[in-house]
Amino acid sequence: MNDLFYWLFIGTKGGINRVKIVKLLHENPYNAKNISDKLELNYKTVRHHLRLLEEHDIVITPPGIRYGAVYFLTEEMKENYDLLEQIQEKNRSKVK
């Protein structure tokens, strides 16, 4: 999980937006439009990141619902949420 987190959240250009999405979903579940509005990101950008997060079992939607689907963090992501924060903190200290 550690390597995946580094790649998804630190090692790529879109990592910052994916972190923002995960942190938002950690507070409450939202659909792509709500996420786009709350984070002031382009809707297509949000959809791209959600697809990537879904492919890597970070977020999930109820089965069979696509349009307006609400995204939730997976149980595995909830269990490893502290790891995301630790990775972020390490990365911040390297930048300073």
GIJO-V899331 format. One record per backbone hydrogen bond with DSSP energy under -0.5 kcal/mol. NH is the residue of the N-H (numbers start at 0). CO is the residue of the C=O. If there is no record, write none. Layout:
BEGIN
NH&CO + NH&CO
END
This chain:
BEGIN
4&0 + 5&1 + 6&2 + 7&3 + 8&4 + 9&4 + 9&5 + 10&5 + 14&11 + 15&12 + 17&13 + 18&14 + 19&15 + 20&16 + 21&17 + 22&18 + 23&19 + 24&20 + 25&21 + 26&22 + 26&23 + 27&23 + 29&70 + 31&68 + 34&30 + 35&31 + 36&32 + 37&33 + 38&34 + 39&35 + 40&35 + 45&41 + 46&42 + 47&43 + 48&44 + 49&45 + 50&46 + 51&47 + 52&48 + 53&49 + 54&50 + 55&51 + 56&53 + 57&52 + 58&52 + 59&71 + 61&69 + 64&61 + 65&63 + 68&65 + 70&29 + 71&59 + 73&57 + 77&73 + 78&74 + 79&75 + 80&77 + 82&79 + 83&79 + 84&80 + 85&81 + 86&82 + 87&83 + 88&84 + 89&85 + 90&86 + 91&87 + 92&88 + 93&89 + 94&90 + 95&91
END
